[in-house]
Amino acid sequence: MTMRMSLTIAAVLLVGGATSAAAQGLNLSGIHEQVRVRGKICMKDHFHDGSSSSMPSKKAAEIEAIRVWQDFTAWEYGRNWGNFRNAESKGVKCSGAARSWSCQVTARPCRRR
């Protein structure tokens, strides 16, 4: 096997493993204290944020900020934590006018049992 072929195989394995890990999340939820809240398991006092900017409407800005929150939370803890609907202590702040809106969301990640 040539050196070039070995490097190519190593790169494919590395990327494939990274893709699989990204889909499952890093599963770091155990580093934060957790509590039960209305049938869910939630981070006790750890919040995540998501933001958007320069969106054409307030609704679009909210949707984008929530998407950012969900993507990062799912990446860090796994898909079961990355659903904004399950989150607690939610906050949403938006500003803008005409066709340039920005939003910031914050919430404690939760998962269904």
Phi, psi and omega per residue, in radians:
M1 nan 2.367 -3.130
T2 -1.383 2.827 3.112
M3 -1.097 -0.695 -3.129
R4 -1.107 -0.740 3.136
M5 -1.144 -0.706 3.115
S6 -1.075 -0.747 3.115
L7 -1.142 -0.680 3.115
T8 -1.114 -0.786 3.127
I9 -1.108 -0.749 3.124
A10 -1.077 -0.730 3.133
A11 -1.126 -0.729 3.122
V12 -1.109 -0.760 3.122
L13 -1.124 -0.717 3.130
L14 -1.123 -0.835 3.136
V15 -1.131 -0.743 3.115
G16 -1.070 -0.728 3.102
G17 -1.173 -0.683 3.123
A18 -1.158 -0.686 3.125
T19 -1.116 -0.754 3.125
S20 -1.108 -0.763 3.128
A21 -1.114 -0.688 3.134
A22 -1.126 -0.660 3.140
A23 -1.164 -0.617 -3.117
Q24 -1.564 -0.280 -3.047
G25 1.491 2.927 -3.141
L26 -1.399 -0.230 3.127
N27 1.003 0.871 3.134
L28 -1.661 0.235 -3.052
S29 -1.037 -0.492 -3.105
G30 -1.187 -0.201 -3.127
I31 -1.417 -0.150 -3.135
H32 -2.031 2.488 3.082
E33 -1.132 2.456 -3.078
Q34 -2.151 2.639 3.126
V35 -2.380 2.763 3.054
R36 -1.542 2.321 3.107
V37 -2.419 1.970 3.076
R38 0.769 0.949 3.083
G39 1.370 0.189 3.119
K40 -2.171 2.832 2.967
I41 -1.839 2.197 -3.071
C42 -2.233 2.690 2.975
M43 -1.127 2.334 -3.062
K44 -1.147 -0.882 -3.084
D45 -2.513 0.443 3.135
H46 -1.874 2.180 -3.108
F47 -1.937 2.658 2.955
H48 -2.068 2.702 -3.136
D49 -2.143 2.734 3.010
G50 -2.528 2.554 -3.112
S51 -2.480 2.824 3.081
S52 -2.502 2.828 3.090
S53 -2.681 2.731 3.069
S54 0.969 0.735 3.123
M55 -1.646 2.671 -3.032
P56 -1.265 -0.278 3.132
S57 -2.632 2.853 3.100
K58 -1.101 -0.747 3.140
K59 -1.061 -0.780 3.118
A60 -1.089 -0.673 3.129
A61 -1.157 -0.715 3.095
E62 -1.097 -0.830 -3.132
I63 -1.037 -0.754 -3.129
E64 -1.170 -0.747 3.126
A65 -1.092 -0.705 3.100
I66 -1.157 -0.706 3.106
R67 -1.049 -0.758 3.124
V68 -1.095 -0.767 3.099
W69 -1.017 -0.859 -3.101
Q70 -1.111 -0.780 -3.119
D71 -1.061 -0.818 -3.109
F72 -1.199 -0.750 -3.132
T73 -1.090 -0.762 3.108
A74 -1.131 -0.663 3.116
W75 -1.111 -0.733 -3.064
E76 -1.359 -0.676 -3.013
Y77 -2.030 -0.290 -3.067
G78 1.968 2.747 -3.058
R79 -0.967 -0.632 -3.080
N80 -1.130 -0.346 3.078
W81 -1.608 -0.321 -2.961
G82 -1.608 0.705 3.097
N83 -2.064 1.958 -3.074
F84 -1.061 -0.526 3.111
R85 -1.068 -0.547 3.140
N86 -1.461 -0.239 -3.049
A87 -1.172 2.774 3.088
E88 -2.105 2.882 3.099
S89 0.976 0.774 -3.082
K90 -1.271 2.503 3.002
G91 -2.388 2.422 3.112
V92 -2.340 2.183 3.075
K93 -2.227 2.221 3.140
C94 -2.239 2.652 3.043
S95 -2.579 2.715 3.103
G96 2.606 -3.098 3.119
A97 -2.831 2.829 3.137
A98 0.883 -2.006 -3.070
R99 -2.083 0.619 3.111
S100 -2.461 1.599 -3.105
W101 -1.974 2.585 3.060
S102 -2.332 2.533 3.082
C103 -2.385 2.668 3.047
Q104 -2.250 2.193 3.055
V105 -2.021 2.638 3.078
T106 -2.509 2.538 3.135
A107 -2.950 2.747 3.019
R108 -1.510 2.159 3.107
P109 -1.092 2.439 3.060
C110 -2.393 2.761 3.030
R111 -2.350 2.658 3.040
R112 -1.296 2.566 -3.127
R113 -1.181 nan nan
